[in-house]
Structures are given as C-alpha cells and as structure tokens.
Amino acid sequence: MLRQGLLMARGLCQLMSNKLSDSLHRNIMKHLNGNTRSGYAWTSLQNIRAVTMSPWPFTPSQPRDYSLPNASWSSEMQRLYEHYNNMCEMETEGGKKIKGAWRRLPSYNRSLKYATGGQCLSKLLQGKARIFTRNIEEQGAGFEYVVFINKQEKTCVCVFQAGHLLEGPPGHVHGGAIATIIDSVTGTHATYLSGPVMTANLTINYRSPIPLGSVVLVHSSLDKTEGRKTFLSCQVTNTDGSKMHTEATGLFVSIGVGHLLGL
Ligand SMILES: CCCCCCCCCCCC(=O)SCCNC(=O)CCNC(=O)[C@H](O)C(C)(C)COP(=O)(O)OP(=O)(O)OC[C@H]1O[C@@H](n2cnc3c(N)ncnc32)[C@H](O)[C@@H]1OP(=O)(O)O
C-alpha cells in the first residue's frame, strides 16, 4: 500500500515536471524565434558539425540539416548523393555495417544559433544572420549541395545543383555563385584539415559555363600546408568528369577565435 502510494506520487511529480519543462521549452523557443538573445547554442564549423549547448532542462530543437535530400533534387543529384553516401558506410559479408572512408558533412543555415552571455559571443551574434549558401528558403531555387570528405585521402567532393536564382549569363550560373560554392567547399575542407581558417586568396579560372539546374561535382584536394597556411586546389566538372567547368586554388590562413572578434 505504502509502496503503491510512493509510486503514484513519483509518477505525479514526473508528470508535473515534464509539463513544466514542456511549457518552459515552448516559451523559450517562442522567445528565440523572435530573435532575442536567450539560451545558448552554437553551431560551429559551418558544414562540419553542430555543437549544441543548452542549460538544463531546455532541450533546443534540432536544426534542419540542409545536406539531406529534398524534393527539388534531380535524379542525378540523388544518384550521386547515394553513390557517396554508400561509401560512408559499408556492409561486410556478414551483414555488419562498418565505417567507410567517406563522411557526409551535415549543413545548417546558421553558424551561431542561439546565444546569451559572454561579451565576445554577443559581439559575434546577429539574430538574423544566415549562412550565405543556405539563406534561400525555396527548395531547389539556390544552392543545393552536399559535401563528402575523405579523411585518408585528404580530399573532398561536393555534389552541387544550381537553382534558377543563381543565374548570371542567360541560362547559366553566375560566376559569383560559382566562386561562392568553391569558397564554401574549399573553406570547409581547409577547416576540416586545419581547424578555423579564413580565405586569404582564391584564384579562379572559368573554363566553360555551367547550365542552370545542372548537377556538377566540386572536387577539393590538399596541395600543402606551411605553418598557418593551407593550400588547396579545386575543380568543378560535370558529373562524369568529361568537362572542366572551373579550376581554382585557394589559400586559407589559420586564425584564432579572437581574430573574428577583432581582439
Ligand atoms: C569558425 C570558422 C568556420 C569556417 C567555416 C568554413 C566554411 C566557410 C568558408 C567561407 C570562408 C570565407 O569566406 S572567409 C571570408 C573572406 N576572407 C576574409 O574576409 C579574410 C580577410 N583577411 C584576413 O582576415 C587576414 O588577412 C587573414 C586572416 C587572411 C590573414 O591575416 P593574419 O592572421 O594577420 O596573417 P598574416 O600574418 O597576414 O598572414 C599569414 C601568412 O599568410 C600569408 N598571406 C596572407 N594573406 C595572403 C594572401 N592574400 N596571399 C598570399 N599570402 C598571404 C602571409 O604572407 C603570411 O605568410 P608567412 O609570412 O607566414 O609565410
């Protein structure tokens, strides 16, 4: 009898506590969606990982991972996604799944999600800030892309489908949009290899126009590292590699977080 009473009391407490934290959570999310500075979560290394820190008991919602397929992806985009994704995880003869040489990098639309506190963090935070390549809400209209990285070979490939809002010459992709995807892919690759970096130099040769709506591959490879400097090469080709669209080299310089804050 006593035991039953205790169990009921514990259940009631749990129910009240869940209800309370649900309601607090709802209020916090309402507050955050109004772009006010509350809670604390930071998604760093743009396309690499999301680290979410939140004071108990407020569990923030999961951000959308833009690197996952959506309805706007063409069959070619989907095929290449599956091609590289299958190399991320392999099945042994015994049916056991093991890690492959490749990794898909998740991608979010904010580098800083929610933040409070610290002067430095607040200085960086702009509630309305969005990652340049992920700021068009309409699926398929802007940059649709997914980045895979091969740790062993120190190479990186991005499957990129350019939407109609990226037009430059009639029916073709704007050179600035091409530079943007190159900077994002090589910058992500350099960050993965060397930690936080900034682009110091990007040299681009445009060889052949990229048709709007087509799918291309953006390959990035490490040339060398020298102290704080990471040198990468990049090629943008059609999906069977028979046509070179763009070639580039990039220099990325390692920075401390203080550099971004102007300290
Ligand atoms: C959280 C992250 C998420 C990262 C998420 C990743 C994905 C995002 C990708 C987007 C990346 C961007 O768009 S970044 C945004 C665009 N880039 C920027 O705004 C950068 C602006 N520039 C700067 O802030 C600065 O100039 C730096 C950081 C690049 C370098 O300044 P510094 O730190 O004072 O270093 P400094 O001594 O000048 O240079 C270091 C070495 O590099 C050489 N060096 C410097 N600049 C150049 C150059 N243009 N061309 C040749 N060499 C150069 C120097 O000679 C020196 O060589 P030695 O004497 O040692 O031999």
The ligand as an SDF file (V2000), in Angstrom:
LIG
                    3D

 61 63  0  0  0  0  0  0  0  0999 V2000
   34.8540   29.1770  -37.3540 C   0  0  0  0  0  0  0  0  0  0  0  0
   35.2210   29.1150  -38.7890 C   0  0  0  0  0  0  0  0  0  0  0  0
   34.1470   28.4740  -39.6500 C   0  0  0  0  0  0  0  0  0  0  0  0
   34.6210   28.1770  -41.0670 C   0  0  0  0  0  0  0  0  0  0  0  0
   33.5640   27.5920  -41.9610 C   0  0  0  0  0  0  0  0  0  0  0  0
   34.1460   27.1930  -43.2900 C   0  0  0  0  0  0  0  0  0  0  0  0
   33.2730   27.4600  -44.4610 C   0  0  0  0  0  0  0  0  0  0  0  0
   33.1750   28.8930  -44.7880 C   0  0  0  0  0  0  0  0  0  0  0  0
   34.0460   29.2510  -45.9350 C   0  0  0  0  0  0  0  0  0  0  0  0
   33.9750   30.7190  -46.1950 C   0  0  0  0  0  0  0  0  0  0  0  0
   35.3080   31.3300  -45.9730 C   0  0  0  0  0  0  0  0  0  0  0  0
   35.2740   32.8160  -46.1870 C   0  0  0  0  0  0  0  0  0  0  0  0
   34.5360   33.3040  -46.9970 O   0  0  0  0  0  0  0  0  0  0  0  0
   36.2570   33.7720  -45.2540 S   0  0  0  0  0  0  0  0  0  0  0  0
   35.7750   35.4110  -45.6540 C   0  0  0  0  0  0  0  0  0  0  0  0
   36.6790   36.0320  -46.7020 C   0  0  0  0  0  0  0  0  0  0  0  0
   38.0340   36.2460  -46.1430 N   0  0  0  0  0  0  0  0  0  0  0  0
   38.3040   37.2570  -45.3570 C   0  0  0  0  0  0  0  0  0  0  0  0
   37.4870   38.1390  -45.0850 O   0  0  0  0  0  0  0  0  0  0  0  0
   39.7070   37.3160  -44.8090 C   0  0  0  0  0  0  0  0  0  0  0  0
   40.2150   38.7010  -44.6190 C   0  0  0  0  0  0  0  0  0  0  0  0
   41.6790   38.6480  -44.3200 N   0  0  0  0  0  0  0  0  0  0  0  0
   42.0790   38.4360  -43.0620 C   0  0  0  0  0  0  0  0  0  0  0  0
   41.2740   38.3900  -42.1030 O   0  0  0  0  0  0  0  0  0  0  0  0
   43.5380   38.2830  -42.8540 C   0  0  0  0  0  0  0  0  0  0  0  0
   44.2240   38.9200  -43.8970 O   0  0  0  0  0  0  0  0  0  0  0  0
   43.9720   36.7950  -42.7710 C   0  0  0  0  0  0  0  0  0  0  0  0
   43.2800   36.0720  -41.5870 C   0  0  0  0  0  0  0  0  0  0  0  0
   43.6420   36.0430  -44.0490 C   0  0  0  0  0  0  0  0  0  0  0  0
   45.4940   36.7660  -42.5250 C   0  0  0  0  0  0  0  0  0  0  0  0
   45.8150   37.6850  -41.5270 O   0  0  0  0  0  0  0  0  0  0  0  0
   46.8370   37.3380  -40.3370 P   0  0  0  0  0  0  0  0  0  0  0  0
   46.2350   36.3190  -39.4460 O   0  0  0  0  0  0  0  0  0  0  0  0
   47.2310   38.6400  -39.7080 O   0  0  0  0  0  0  0  0  0  0  0  0
   48.0470   36.6450  -41.0360 O   0  0  0  0  0  0  0  0  0  0  0  0
   49.2600   37.2880  -41.8730 P   0  0  0  0  0  0  0  0  0  0  0  0
   50.4270   37.3950  -40.9530 O   0  0  0  0  0  0  0  0  0  0  0  0
   48.8360   38.4810  -42.6400 O   0  0  0  0  0  0  0  0  0  0  0  0
   49.4960   36.1030  -42.9130 O   0  0  0  0  0  0  0  0  0  0  0  0
   49.8540   34.8020  -42.5180 C   0  0  0  0  0  0  0  0  0  0  0  0
   50.6230   34.1800  -43.6680 C   0  0  0  0  0  0  0  0  0  0  0  0
   49.7540   34.0950  -44.8100 O   0  0  0  0  0  0  0  0  0  0  0  0
   50.3000   34.8820  -45.8880 C   0  0  0  0  0  0  0  0  0  0  0  0
   49.2010   35.5560  -46.5680 N   0  0  0  0  0  0  0  0  0  0  0  0
   48.1800   36.2430  -46.0050 C   0  0  0  0  0  0  0  0  0  0  0  0
   47.3400   36.7120  -46.9370 N   0  0  0  0  0  0  0  0  0  0  0  0
   47.8320   36.3140  -48.1280 C   0  0  0  0  0  0  0  0  0  0  0  0
   47.3940   36.4660  -49.4830 C   0  0  0  0  0  0  0  0  0  0  0  0
   46.2800   37.1230  -49.7960 N   0  0  0  0  0  0  0  0  0  0  0  0
   48.1430   35.9020  -50.4530 N   0  0  0  0  0  0  0  0  0  0  0  0
   49.2790   35.2190  -50.1520 C   0  0  0  0  0  0  0  0  0  0  0  0
   49.7340   35.0340  -48.8920 N   0  0  0  0  0  0  0  0  0  0  0  0
   49.0360   35.5750  -47.8930 C   0  0  0  0  0  0  0  0  0  0  0  0
   51.2680   35.8660  -45.2280 C   0  0  0  0  0  0  0  0  0  0  0  0
   52.2640   36.2630  -46.1320 O   0  0  0  0  0  0  0  0  0  0  0  0
   51.8410   35.0100  -44.1100 C   0  0  0  0  0  0  0  0  0  0  0  0
   52.7890   34.1170  -44.6480 O   0  0  0  0  0  0  0  0  0  0  0  0
   54.1320   33.7210  -43.8460 P   0  0  0  0  0  0  0  0  0  0  0  0
   54.8650   35.0110  -43.5900 O   0  0  0  0  0  0  0  0  0  0  0  0
   53.6400   33.0590  -42.5820 O   0  0  0  0  0  0  0  0  0  0  0  0
   54.8580   32.8020  -44.7630 O   0  0  0  0  0  0  0  0  0  0  0  0
  1  2  1  0
  2  3  1  0
  3  4  1  0
  4  5  1  0
  5  6  1  0
  6  7  1  0
  7  8  1  0
  8  9  1  0
  9 10  1  0
 10 11  1  0
 11 12  1  0
 12 13  2  0
 12 14  1  0
 14 15  1  0
 15 16  1  0
 16 17  1  0
 17 18  1  0
 18 19  2  0
 18 20  1  0
 20 21  1  0
 21 22  1  0
 22 23  1  0
 23 24  2  0
 23 25  1  0
 25 26  1  0
 25 27  1  0
 27 28  1  0
 27 29  1  0
 27 30  1  0
 30 31  1  0
 31 32  1  0
 32 33  2  0
 32 34  1  0
 32 35  1  0
 35 36  1  0
 36 37  2  0
 36 38  1  0
 36 39  1  0
 39 40  1  0
 40 41  1  0
 41 42  1  0
 41 56  1  0
 42 43  1  0
 43 44  1  0
 43 54  1  0
 44 45  1  0
 44 53  1  0
 45 46  2  0
 46 47  1  0
 47 48  1  0
 47 53  2  0
 48 49  1  0
 48 50  2  0
 50 51  1  0
 51 52  2  0
 52 53  1  0
 54 55  1  0
 54 56  1  0
 56 57  1  0
 57 58  1  0
 58 59  2  0
 58 60  1  0
 58 61  1  0
M  END
$$$$
